[in-house]
Amino acid sequence: MLMTDSNLLKLNSNPPMLNREPLELIDTHCHIHDRSAYDFAISRQQIGKKLLAKNPNIPHLPQDFTPEKLISRANASNVKKMIIIGTSHEDSLAARDFAASHENIFWSYGIHPDEAAECAAGDISKNIPDVCPVAIGEVGLDYRNGTKTRNAQIRLFEQMLQLATDNNLPLIFHVREAFDDFFAVLNNFSVQNAVVHSFSDSSENLKKSLDRGFYIGVNGLATFSNLPTPPLERTLLETDAPFLTPVPVRGRVNEPSYVPFVADFLANEHNLPVSDIAKITTKNTETLFGI
């Protein structure tokens, strides 16, 4: 549920900074290179007039969300590294080019399951760019709109798993309402280095993911739902920006500078200092992606 104007009025403006010791945080999943994603998110944001009247500098206009401004606000919030995620062949190439021109930005090559029906048949491995990404993803299965494209999704997923195997790269999984098929497909591959991005399912499927040695991506979704909390030693921080904005900034477009709010949520869940959350999740990220 979106926060009310009265609750939002309690927040500081651009960006909401947290008073704490310097930390080094990593956003392991965002889309700041994707202008269309940000334009869509900006069109759907809900910010009350009272809040804007009191805090006119709150980012809410398209020009407030240029890559340079997003990166600057992230760095000011102690988010020093980001992984931008490919969702199609063309989007992955855009991510590659963006990362090449920005320091401490890394990229992944992936074809999202939503693209399965449009994906041409053939050997996906021929598509991987010469400049190596840090991971293959986001890839997986998504049945939120039904199973009409189930076979195409499974075929694409298998190709992406083979691509990761052939190139010895970790995987970034996207799984929604499809865990039974997800695990069944994985049984035909040897996958150890992976993260289940934006986990949004049951404790049972969380355990099955952890039993396979996977990391779990935690983002703003966890701050306004009743999802099971993964063990810290298997947790990565992420935003999925511009989507899934965390409490206490619901209603605004998400961005990497909001990673500290996810870290604060986990600090409360684990009853630990936020500095421990930062250290452990950063080490997890470096271990999985080698960055």
N, C-alpha and C positions, 0 to 999 in steps of 0.2 A: 504494500500500500504506500502511495506517495505521502510524504510528510506535508502537513498543513503549513500555510504561510506563517502562522505564529511560531511554529517550531523552527522553520527555516530562518526566521528573523534572529534567532539566537546565534546564528553562525557568523563568523567573520567573513569578509569578502575575499577577493581574488589573491591567491588561493587560500583555503582554510589551512593555516599552519598549526602544527602541534608543538607545544613547548616540551622539549625533551633533549636529551643528549644527542649529539650527531650520530646518525645511523647510516648504514649502507644497505639500501633495499634494491631489489630487482623486480621489475614487472615482467613476468615470464610469458605473458599472453596479452597483446594489445594490437590494435589496428590503426595506429595513428598515421600510417601511410595512405590509408584508404579514404579519400575525400568523400566518396559517395556514402560511406558508412557514417561519417560525421555529419554530412548534410541531412541524412535521414534522422539521426539522433537529435540534431538541433531542431528539426521540424516538430519533434514529438516532446520536447522537454516542457516541463510545467513549472514555471517560476512565477510566484505571485507578484503583483504590481507593488505591494507594500514592501516586499523584500528588495525589489529593484530600486524603489525610491530611497530606501535607507542605505543600500549598498550598490550604487550605480556601476561599480567596477567589476561586479560579478561577471565572469565569462558567460555570455549567452548568445552572442552574435557570431555569424560565420567567421568574421575576421579575428575573433578571439581564439579560434581553434586551428590556427596555422600550425604546421609541424614544429616550426621554430618556437612558437609560444608554448606549445604543449611540452616540448623538451625542456624549455627553460623553467616552467613551473614544476616539472617533475624533478629536475635537479635541485631546485630550491626546497623541495620536500624530501630530499635525501634519497630519491630514486635515481640511482647513478647508471643503471643499465636497463635496457628494455629489449624484449624479443618481439618483433613484429611478425604477424602470422599470415602466411599465404592461404588463400581460400579457393583459388583457381590457378591454372597455369599462368594466365596473364597477370593476376594479382600477385602471384609469387615472384614474377619477374619485376614487378613494380616494387615489391618489398626488397628484393635483392639490390635494385638500383638505389633505393632510399637508404638502405643500410650502408652501402658503399660510400655515400656522401655525408654520413653522420657518425660521429665518434660514439662508441659504446652502444650502438644500436646493432642488433643481430637479427637474423631473419630465418624463416623456415619455408620450406617448399611443401605445399599441400594442395589437395583438391577436396573441398568440403563435400560431404555426402549429398547436400542439396544440389550439387552440380552433376550428380551421377547420370541423370537422364540425358543431359546435354553433352556428356563427355564422349568423345569419339572412341570407338573400339580400337584396340591396338595395344602396342607395348608402351605403357606409360613411362617406362624407364628411359625411353629415348628423349623425353621432354625435360629431364632435369638439367638445369643450367650448369655451365662449366664452373662457375664460382660456387663452391660448396656451401650449403646452408648449415645451420647448427642442428637441424632436426627435420624430419618429415612430418608435416602436420599443418593445419588440423585435418585429420582424416578419421573416418569411422563410420558409424551408422546413426541415422536419425529418423525415427518413425513417428514423430510428433504429429505429422499430417497423414498418417496411415502408412500402409505397406505397399502402395501401388508401385513404387520404384525399388522395392526390396531387392530383387535380383540384380538390378543395375548397381545398387549401392554395395552389395556384397562383392560383386565382381570388381568394382573400383577399389574397394577396401583391400581386397586380396592383392591387387596390383600395387597399391601403395605400401603394403606390408613387404612385398617382395622388393620394392624399390629401396626401402630402408635397410633390408637385409643385404642387398647387393652393395650398398654404399656404406654399410656399417654406421648408420646414423640412428640416434634415438627417435622416438615417436611421440607426437602430441595427439592424443585421442579426443575425439568429439563423439559422445555417446548420449543419446536421448531416447528413452523408452525402447531400448533395443539391446539390453545387456545380454539376453539369452543368445541371440545371434552373434553378438560381439564376442562372447567367450567361445562360442562354437567355432567361429572362424579362426580365432587365435590358437585354437588347439592344433591347427595345421601348420603353425609357424613357431619358431623359437624366438620369442620376444621377451626381453628382460628390461631393457632401458627404455622407459616410457613414463608419461604422465597422463592421467585421465583429467583432462581440462574441465574446469567448471562442473565438478561432480554434483549431480542433482538427483540421486536415487537413494535406495534403501541401505540400511546397515549391512544387510546380507551381501549386496553387490559391492559395497565398500570393502567388506572383508575379502571377498573373492578377488578384488583388484589388488588389495594389499598382499594377499597370499601369492600373487604372481610377481610380487616385487615392484609394483608400479608406484610412482609418486601420485599425489592427488593435488590438483590445482584448486586453491581456495580463493574466491573473489567476493565481491559485494553481495552476491546471492546468499551467502552464508549469514550475512548480517541482518537479513529480514526474512528468514525462513527457519525451518526446524530440521535442517540437514544434520546428519551425523558428522561429528568432528573427527578427522583423521589424526593419527599420531603425528606429533610434530616432526619426528625424524623422517617422515614420508610426505611432508607438506611443502608445496611451493606457493608463493604469493603471485597473484595475477589480478588484472582488472577486467579483461575482455573489453576494454574501452574501444568505442564509446558507449557500450552497453553495460547493464547490471551495476549501476551506480550504488555504492554502499551507503548505509546509514552512517553518518547523519546528513548526507547531502543528496538524498533521494529527490528526484524531480529535476536534477541537473544532468547535463551531459557528462558522461564518465571520462576520466583521463588518468594517465599514469601517476599524476601527483596525488591521487587518492589512495594509493597503496598503503600509506600509513594508517588509514582507517581500518583496513583489513588486518594489518599487523596488530593494531590495538584490540580489535575484536578477538583475535587469537590469544593475545596476552591475557585477556580476561577469561577466556575459555580454559586456558591451561594454568591459570594462576601463576604466571611468570612475568618478569620484567619484559617490556617490549624489546629491550636490547637483546635478550635471549632469542626472541622470535626472529629478529633480524639476522643474528649470527647463524642460527640453525638453518633457516630457510635459504639464506644466501649460500651457505655451504652446500645444501642440497642441490640448488640450481647449478652451482659450479661443477658439482659431481656429475649431474646428468648431462649437461650441455657443454661442459668444458669451456666455459666463458669466464 
